[in-house]
């Protein structure tokens, strides 16, 4: 039966009709159709036919795989001649969508606006043969309506979410009047209310709850609340890339920031200086999720960033971090040493914290005292003794390390070496028989040695205490569900990128395609690239007698160090990531 013939039907969908179509088109065989009819005829149900058939798990004739609700919806869309859509909430302008029709109207007709342009309104439906609402919506919206077929469960879920969010924002806005947050450019409007929006207002509470839940669902690593001149912008960082999510009235955004500050035990009144805080919450599965908060005064109000530490992604096995077998073995040997300094280097957001925490968790046994001094504490880990620096009471990194030394630690983790005092204390701790982990901001592993020298650590102390430096970067990995092999690809570009190094082994590159699962980006998740320098006797001599960068780098390579770009190139050859990703995030090999 053609789409035209199918479109002659009027009224609600019927499961029997869908089963007949599936059998006619050869999607399921006659036996499977008979089994489905027999099973569904046993009882009446108010479920949508697609939901009901999905629960039966009909076997597809082609490969025997069960037909889930998305597969059934996509098939039906093709059958009736409509476009199939899987709703990506990040691409829906919730404010605009909620203005086109009321929540009660959308629920009554089981439709949901998903896209609004100048001349067109895209409306999701799961009932292709019910069209009596179209003319009315076109008249009200003054736009032509284009229907798309969407999974009925998604329509139900997002109808509640979108309209509830829009209502909460509207209510919060009403409460706040025309409040503008404290701005660099203060606009004076006479006769307007200056009533502050309360952080505990129900509208604000709901919007903040929605924001967190939404971020967890989308696998976001950071939430950015950014005040702009006219509106506030909410953005999520997913797999290292920022995505705009929602535009918020400035008054509502200021109240949201105040709400989060209140929950994070920060000074709500103080908006002139940066602040740090933390919040612990639970996701839908009931797992505890920690968030690190940081505020920054900007021209148009307070900007806030919430860093999400999901235990599923933050704490991984060393194998899952992305270590090659070569580097994994060398790293294992390093972290079992009884004393010395081990540094993890890289720019902000390169995964240093995840690597350190995963490593410390590996070595933290009942027989070992692991103590940390951090600013701020990134994640609470029960197997460590964690301390946070408090500069306001003169409890900084050097003082913290000094205090830890009196606590009989075996392993010490110093959050970051920023100054000479902290570096000296870390070295002193290593000299007195402790294993010290810390982070440093340098471009590659050999640069960490010269950086410590610049901070004032003498050569002889450095060669006596430093045992290893790990430089790292994060690159996006290709989506496993949609990546495709690149036919006829040659390794010339890859060989050129890693010169003077040479590559051996197979070359099986893959390219991004894009699917619903990866949000049409072609990438899902990230993996670490590592450059591990181990301090050998020869390198110690170099540090003591000839501490030039070129000499140290050559010796490190002889000792087994592989540059970051080479580590990335190996992942490209295996089809895990792309050459563009590696080139964008790693320095050229020298």
Secondary structure as GFF3:
##gff-version 3
##sequence-region A 1 590
A	DSSP	alpha_helix	3	6	.	.	.	ID=ss1
A	DSSP	alpha_helix	15	24	.	.	.	ID=ss2
A	DSSP	alpha_helix	30	40	.	.	.	ID=ss3
A	DSSP	alpha_helix	49	56	.	.	.	ID=ss4
A	DSSP	alpha_helix	69	80	.	.	.	ID=ss5
A	DSSP	beta_strand	83	84	.	.	.	ID=ss6
A	DSSP	three_ten_helix	89	91	.	.	.	ID=ss7
A	DSSP	alpha_helix	94	100	.	.	.	ID=ss8
A	DSSP	alpha_helix	103	109	.	.	.	ID=ss9
A	DSSP	beta_strand	111	116	.	.	.	ID=ss10
A	DSSP	beta_strand	120	125	.	.	.	ID=ss11
A	DSSP	alpha_helix	134	141	.	.	.	ID=ss12
A	DSSP	beta_strand	144	149	.	.	.	ID=ss13
A	DSSP	alpha_helix	152	176	.	.	.	ID=ss14
A	DSSP	alpha_helix	202	217	.	.	.	ID=ss15
A	DSSP	beta_strand	222	227	.	.	.	ID=ss16
A	DSSP	beta_strand	231	238	.	.	.	ID=ss17
A	DSSP	beta_strand	241	249	.	.	.	ID=ss18
A	DSSP	alpha_helix	250	263	.	.	.	ID=ss19
A	DSSP	beta_strand	275	282	.	.	.	ID=ss20
A	DSSP	beta_strand	288	298	.	.	.	ID=ss21
A	DSSP	beta_strand	301	310	.	.	.	ID=ss22
A	DSSP	alpha_helix	311	314	.	.	.	ID=ss23
A	DSSP	alpha_helix	318	321	.	.	.	ID=ss24
A	DSSP	alpha_helix	325	335	.	.	.	ID=ss25
A	DSSP	beta_strand	340	345	.	.	.	ID=ss26
A	DSSP	alpha_helix	352	363	.	.	.	ID=ss27
A	DSSP	beta_strand	370	374	.	.	.	ID=ss28
A	DSSP	beta_strand	385	388	.	.	.	ID=ss29
A	DSSP	three_ten_helix	391	393	.	.	.	ID=ss30
A	DSSP	alpha_helix	397	405	.	.	.	ID=ss31
A	DSSP	beta_strand	411	414	.	.	.	ID=ss32
A	DSSP	alpha_helix	420	431	.	.	.	ID=ss33
A	DSSP	beta_strand	435	440	.	.	.	ID=ss34
A	DSSP	alpha_helix	445	454	.	.	.	ID=ss35
A	DSSP	alpha_helix	459	465	.	.	.	ID=ss36
A	DSSP	beta_strand	466	478	.	.	.	ID=ss37
A	DSSP	beta_strand	484	485	.	.	.	ID=ss38
A	DSSP	alpha_helix	492	497	.	.	.	ID=ss39
A	DSSP	beta_strand	510	511	.	.	.	ID=ss40
A	DSSP	beta_strand	523	534	.	.	.	ID=ss41
A	DSSP	alpha_helix	537	545	.	.	.	ID=ss42
A	DSSP	alpha_helix	549	558	.	.	.	ID=ss43
A	DSSP	alpha_helix	564	573	.	.	.	ID=ss44
A	DSSP	alpha_helix	579	585	.	.	.	ID=ss45
###
